[in-house]
Amino acid sequence: MSQSTIETLISQLGKVLLGKPEQIKLAVACILANGHLLIEDLPGMGKTSLSQGIASSLGMSYQRIQFTSDMLPADILGVSIYSKEQQQFVFHKGPVFNQMLLADEINRASPKTQSALLEAMAEQQITIDGITHHLSSPFFVIATQNPLDQAGTFPLPESQLDRFMMRISIGYPSHDAELAMLKTHTQATKQAALAQCITPQELLLLQQQVAQVSASDAVLNYLIALVDFSRQHDVASGLSPRASIALLQAAKAWAFINQRQYVVPEDIQAVFASVAEHRIRSSSQFQGQALSDTILASVNPIR
């Protein structure tokens, strides 16, 4: 039942983002692994459409925030307002108190505003005026960002980037996918919401099943070898222990999607770039994908 449900989810999202099965599969793996997702690409590539499709398909309480340079942390978390009737400050919850939060164009907000999500993403809670407020479960942040060379953007700090389990890029559609989009795209189809195919409770059960996927010592040693290589070879900042955990969780989700209850090196390789590239800072000529490809090519799987 769980496998057919996942297949239905992937197929349904394929109707929103045409010709991008790999990106959809990575996004689903990130959610099954209980991670936050960063989608980076040019405007108009389908980032927001994919995010809204995920929220509709999962039937989660959802809110979209358009990040701007004048946004304040209170616009995300909420604010305490004095009530004359109660003669005390009353906390009014912000958009973060939803099961899914879409932070649209997150890098257009200032670093101060971006940092408002750090505690929520890491600990599933926020602290306001010394009082801790727990967030909904499940809780996901899906953020979109434009390339940093575009006007009005602020780079995400390393601490913020490390909170995202995966970063994916959608890219331009193929000729056939764009032709199909032009033939079927109307205002009605744009506004139509996808049918819910998984409830939040079912999602929590799926996440528990993913957590139970096994990984042998040989596979774990291969994962550690990749992480060690990222820390020792020509990088200013290698993969953190949080990244190691994220890589294992993502690999388990990828194995689960492919109907296996155990992780193989190919699962780690499939998710490695999405988990690692936004976390590694190179000290010389290697950048992004070139560096992750170098790491994968340099470390042989241990079987």
C-alpha positions in Angstrom: 0.0 0.0 0.0 2.8 2.4 0.9 4.6 1.8 -2.4 1.5 2.4 -4.5 0.8 5.6 -2.5 4.3 6.9 -3.2 4.0 6.0 -6.9 0.6 7.9 -7.0 2.2 10.9 -5.4 5.2 11.0 -7.8 2.8 10.5 -10.8 0.5 13.3 -9.6 3.4 15.7 -9.2 4.5 14.9 -12.7 1.4 16.6 -13.9 2.6 19.8 -12.3 6.2 19.7 -13.3 6.4 18.1 -16.7 9.5 16.1 -17.8 11.3 16.3 -14.5 10.9 12.9 -12.9 14.4 13.0 -11.2 13.7 16.3 -9.4 10.3 15.1 -8.3 11.7 11.9 -6.9 14.4 13.8 -5.0 11.7 16.2 -3.6 9.6 13.2 -2.4 12.7 11.5 -0.9 13.4 14.7 1.0 9.9 14.7 2.5 10.0 11.0 3.3 13.3 11.5 5.1 11.7 14.3 7.2 14.0 17.0 5.7 13.6 20.6 4.5 13.9 21.3 0.8 15.6 24.2 -1.0 14.7 24.7 -4.7 17.1 27.0 -6.5 16.6 28.2 -10.1 15.6 31.1 -12.3 12.2 32.7 -11.9 9.4 30.9 -13.9 10.9 27.4 -13.8 8.1 25.8 -11.7 9.6 26.1 -8.2 6.4 27.5 -6.6 4.2 25.2 -8.6 6.0 22.1 -7.4 5.8 23.3 -3.8 2.1 24.0 -4.0 1.6 20.6 -5.7 3.3 18.9 -2.8 1.2 20.7 -0.2 -2.1 19.8 -2.1 -1.1 16.2 -2.5 -0.2 15.8 1.2 -3.3 17.6 2.4 -1.2 19.6 4.9 -2.0 23.0 6.4 0.0 25.3 4.2 1.0 28.9 3.8 3.1 30.7 1.3 5.3 33.7 2.3 6.7 36.0 -0.3 10.1 37.0 1.2 11.1 40.7 0.6 13.9 42.9 1.8 11.6 44.8 4.3 10.2 41.6 5.9 10.8 41.2 9.7 11.1 38.0 11.8 7.7 38.7 13.4 6.1 38.4 9.9 7.1 34.7 10.0 7.0 33.7 13.7 4.2 35.9 15.0 4.0 38.7 17.5 2.8 39.4 21.0 0.1 42.2 21.2 -1.2 43.8 24.4 -4.9 43.0 25.0 -6.8 45.5 27.0 -9.5 43.0 27.8 -7.2 40.4 29.2 -4.7 43.0 30.5 -1.8 41.0 29.2 0.2 40.4 26.0 -1.4 37.8 23.7 0.7 35.9 21.2 -0.6 35.9 17.6 0.8 33.0 15.7 2.6 33.6 12.4 2.7 31.5 9.2 5.3 29.2 10.6 2.5 27.5 12.6 1.5 25.4 9.6 2.5 21.9 8.7 4.1 23.2 5.5 5.7 26.6 5.0 6.6 27.8 1.5 9.3 30.4 1.9 9.2 31.9 -1.6 12.4 33.6 -2.8 13.9 33.3 0.6 17.1 34.9 -0.4 15.4 38.3 -1.0 15.0 38.7 2.8 17.8 40.1 5.0 19.9 37.6 7.0 18.1 38.7 10.2 14.8 37.6 8.8 16.3 34.4 7.3 17.6 33.5 10.8 14.0 33.5 12.2 13.6 30.0 10.6 16.8 28.4 12.2 15.2 27.2 15.4 12.0 26.1 13.7 13.8 24.0 11.1 16.3 22.4 13.5 14.1 21.8 16.6 10.5 22.1 15.3 9.8 24.9 17.8 10.2 28.6 18.2 10.9 30.8 21.2 9.2 34.2 21.6 9.6 36.3 24.7 11.2 33.5 26.5 8.3 31.1 25.9 8.7 28.0 23.7 6.0 27.2 21.2 6.0 23.7 19.5 5.2 23.5 15.9 2.9 21.1 14.0 3.9 17.6 13.1 4.8 16.9 10.4 6.5 20.2 9.7 8.4 21.1 6.5 9.9 24.2 5.0 10.2 24.3 1.3 12.1 27.4 0.2 12.8 28.7 -3.2 15.7 31.0 -4.1 16.9 32.8 -7.2 20.5 32.7 -8.3 22.7 35.1 -6.3 23.7 37.1 -9.4 20.1 38.4 -9.6 19.3 41.8 -8.2 18.1 42.2 -4.7 19.3 38.9 -3.3 21.1 38.1 0.0 23.2 34.9 0.2 21.9 32.3 2.7 24.4 31.9 5.6 26.0 28.5 6.1 23.9 27.8 9.2 20.8 28.3 7.2 21.9 26.2 4.2 22.8 23.4 6.5 19.2 23.2 7.8 18.1 22.2 4.3 18.5 18.4 3.8 18.5 18.8 0.0 18.9 21.5 -2.6 17.6 20.8 -6.1 17.5 22.7 -9.3 14.7 22.2 -11.9 16.3 23.5 -15.0 14.8 24.3 -18.4 12.2 21.8 -19.7 12.9 19.6 -22.7 11.3 20.4 -26.1 8.6 17.7 -25.7 7.8 18.8 -22.1 7.5 22.4 -23.0 5.3 21.6 -26.0 3.0 19.6 -23.8 2.9 22.4 -21.3 1.9 24.9 -24.0 -0.9 22.6 -25.3 -2.4 22.0 -21.9 -1.7 25.1 -19.9 -4.8 27.3 -19.3 -5.9 29.5 -16.4 -8.2 26.7 -15.3 -5.4 24.1 -15.1 -3.2 26.7 -13.4 -5.7 27.3 -10.6 -6.8 23.6 -10.2 -5.4 22.0 -7.0 -4.1 18.5 -7.0 -6.2 15.9 -5.2 -4.9 14.8 -1.8 -3.4 11.3 -2.1 -1.6 11.0 1.3 -2.8 12.3 4.7 -0.4 13.8 7.2 -0.9 10.8 9.5 0.0 8.4 6.6 3.0 10.5 5.9 4.2 10.1 9.5 3.9 6.3 9.1 5.8 6.4 5.9 8.6 8.3 7.5 8.8 5.7 10.3 9.1 3.0 7.7 11.9 4.9 5.9 13.7 5.3 9.3 13.7 1.5 9.6 15.5 0.9 6.3 18.8 -0.8 7.1 22.3 0.2 6.1 25.2 -2.3 6.5 28.6 -1.3 8.0 30.1 -1.5 4.5 27.6 1.1 3.2 28.1 3.3 6.3 31.9 3.1 5.8 31.4 4.3 2.2 29.3 7.2 3.4 31.9 8.2 5.9 34.6 7.9 3.3 32.8 10.4 1.1 32.3 12.8 4.1 36.0 12.5 5.1 37.1 13.3 1.5 35.0 16.4 1.5 36.7 17.6 4.7 40.3 16.9 3.6 40.7 17.7 0.0 40.8 21.3 -1.2 37.7 22.6 0.6 37.2 25.5 2.9 34.3 23.9 4.6 33.5 20.2 4.4 30.4 18.2 5.3 29.3 18.5 8.9 28.0 15.6 11.1 24.5 16.9 10.4 25.2 16.4 6.7 26.3 12.8 7.3 23.0 12.1 9.0 21.0 13.9 6.3 22.9 11.9 3.6 22.0 8.6 5.3 18.3 9.6 5.8 18.0 10.7 2.2 19.7 7.5 0.9 17.2 5.4 3.0 14.3 7.3 1.5 15.7 6.8 -2.0 16.0 3.0 -1.3 12.4 3.0 0.1 11.1 4.7 -3.1 12.9 2.0 -5.1 11.1 -0.7 -3.0 14.1 -1.8 -1.0 14.5 -2.2 2.7 18.3 -1.7 2.6 20.6 0.9 1.3 23.2 0.3 -1.4 26.0 2.6 -2.6 23.9 3.6 -5.6 21.3 5.2 -3.2 24.0 7.4 -1.6 25.3 8.3 -5.1 21.8 9.3 -6.3 21.2 11.8 -3.5 24.8 12.9 -2.8 24.8 16.0 -5.0 21.5 17.3 -3.7 22.6 16.8 0.0 26.2 17.9 -0.3 26.6 20.7 -2.9 25.0 23.5 -1.0 27.0 22.6 2.1 30.5 22.4 0.7 32.6 25.6 0.2 35.6 25.1 -2.1 38.9 26.8 -1.5 40.0 26.9 -5.1 38.8 26.0 -8.6 36.1 23.4 -7.6 32.6 24.7 -7.4 29.2 23.1 -6.7 28.6 20.1 -9.0 32.3 19.8 -10.1 33.3 19.3 -6.5 30.6 16.7 -5.7 31.4 14.8 -8.9 35.1 14.8 -7.9 34.3 13.3 -4.4 32.1 10.6 -5.9 34.7 9.7 -8.5 37.5 9.6 -5.9 35.9 7.2 -3.3 35.2 3.7 -4.3 32.1 1.9 -2.8 33.0 -0.7 -0.2 30.9 -3.8 -0.7 
